[in-house]
Amino acid sequence: MACSHDMKPNQQEYAVTSSLLPELRLKKNEARRLQAGHLWIYSNEVDTKATPLKQFQAGDEVKVVNDRGQTMGFAYVNPKTLICARIYSYGLHKTLDQTVISERIANALHWREQQFEQPCYRLIYGESDALPGLVVDRFFDTLVVQITTAGMENLKQEIIAALTETVQPQAILLRNDSPARELEGLPIYTETVLGEVQETVSLIENNTHFEISLQSGQKTGWYYDHRLNRLQLQKYVKDKRVLDVFSYVGAWGMQALQAGAAHVTCTDASARFLEQAQKNAELNHRSDDLSIVAGDAFDVLKEFKQQGKTFDVVVLDPPAFIKRRKDFKEGCQAYERINRLAMQLIEDGGLLVSASCSYHLPADQLRNEIRRAARKSRRFLQIVEQGHQGLDHPVHPAMPETDYLKAFFCRIGGNI
């Protein structure tokens, strides 16, 4: 007989959490994902006859019940969005207040402090840290906060107070400029809510020093998720010529230089970000060994091919080519094409690091696009390692949406 440890509603278990919160009732057979631990509720799963979504305001807290009236947990809602509710408690906490937020921040902080020597990491990773709709990145004594849901926006002051109390930062910047906020009906803004955020701040990753702009950089200013993959790269680059494509401010390239690469070329569409990469090379005393090339990555790689340039190592860390499911076919073609262009520049026996942050592109599909690129280039290819997101981006076991990053380390052989 099969044994299941999935969550099952229990009236006695939830008796202590009965509340005056309004109910959000699910249709019959629509509680299975929640029973397995998933935290999202879609609007088509709600029994809108029993509990019309239009009765709620964005950010309202509710008690979620199944079709038999059994409590499944507590959530905040947004009747205007496809993901109309997000579970924040299975029953222990019927409201998400500052005390609960502080406890969850403290738990997340404890894990990060155990793993990282420097206080530079993603402190809060949304649902994976039991705080759906909240992302916090730490840069020593400065925190960058992104709030992406109406439920968390309603708790902005509680979040700021909890972070101030638990982490004791010198400055907090709200980078509430994510497109996800528009889907939630929220305004786009950036605001300093504690202290003073400097024009550039420092961070250390894998013993490499960087300066970045939190105000005008991409996302929160940095991408901590590739930390382990960049560390893996270091063992392959000593005395090598490295090309860092989609380099931003040189995250991969600087760490290659730090590990003894002979020369690094960084290319990005933004000349401003490349200027910061040059400054980061100076910060690590390797400015003479860095070249920067501004331009569209596809065009730059074509030009390099025409010029006869080759490299020992090429890193591809593009933005998400597949942001929505309907972009899948076109996005796959883009991944195949950029990998094929990169392979044409790699010396026999060289290394390709091919990454994707597109959740809608499974690892197997990225592997297929790399395989197709190798076949069309008539290059022999061996996958020697596979990378994942870092320890500060833990995966929620019931939510594949939190498992998005993949990277393949590929040895490129001669033509076959």
Steps between C-alpha positions, in 0.01 A plus 500: 500500500644840400590739777454877460640771722323782314303750703143396576244735654419417858225686682655441843841622382352825375255556783738735678527715190132567437464866416267767382684523170276456194515166325635424155339173394654269242312295245474124538830320431692829484680462832749234388788735423456670837494163672834427334639826637466744211430856613315649201128500426381580149178689437345208308541278808274721714129431553396851402133426560566426866776761542503759219847639442358847441408524869869522592741790481852443375712387793214381723579203723270198478448152638523248216259207523433205274159412357409326827584807708820356646777752561794472263691801628513878499585721205489851363299562184495712189177458304652669192773246430521143368681397819221631715629383838829401662515282809716636783396254773352153522323597820749595770479871414167636385646844428832600351612766746836653590574231758456219246698691237783555749508131590526398135767758424700379800473141379619597151781709644622212716539275194686763299735587785591132529584475128677824410807666646400842371154657554436512127212276390131470422349522846137431408394296199122532500300181539811295574545703819127494584458867402324491161540817298812622682863502385785650703864517391774594745815696423681521834298762694269593213181313410315516169135398528261403220130466579306346212151431640218705644494289815862583576455863395234533773766379746778731379544678831500172693762359261724805542465486878571125509810535282626794706452308824639164381784595266581850632605643161632851445286554189195348330405565139165397355547405133129464432540537125441139393251443214333242726355789702303622201323164483401551863370851432781657702693820425861493386741690724842503664537632853765519769321424828797480738831683509677610183572273205832586340540538123702177497527229763754223545452126508727198513421175320739205479785721627443751220420866569231691313339841506148532365218752481191402693297791371556447128626142472296210371242343734637554854844590364653151500431136412605287795334190353804402288748516789577126502523481121744790490703323764504185285619704204813604686659154484491506117644842418861524617712646218196486266340758272142547618198661333222613734181556294206696646756601761309779681771643733733204452386250764639196315789682338640653819493166676680343206771764529517443874558129430791570268351541152753649260247735343125562519274666246165625630219584261162649583239718333554771764815712473424637848509157658822418316658814641418365845656165400819689416493665843450159661806371315696793642364418845647149464829629351444335159387792283777441243361152434142603419345605169144629469279493190159666498231366270228245439637160600392325179662770287820509706549123475448515123761777475747301709453206264564720197811642667632151570502546877500191721482434873578217738187558710168664409231576759140556389280643774215663305184663632190284491420437134175333610311726740158358417390156391391631162860608433626141528561419133665831415702493821632149433617615159684791664677267745604267217624790289707671771661169597583425138662842457701447819623155395645644181738709712629227733835331445501119484495368855361829631207557734151637449295601804140529384241627748133590508284676757177427309271299726298395193813335353562170679859384539440217255383748238808719545711187461314426176566849365870466583502160328333645190750785495790253513348286227449795268852622575633147448685527830547208737352591838528347848307625803741483791298676773153633563442803721208622707397806697686586819434419863329834557239403237356185662239305305154453649439126446136548400564799274697435182466874432775559757740268311589707195877526451708253304850498354690245291879485491585355160832390353509585131699267275600527137282468192350158440 
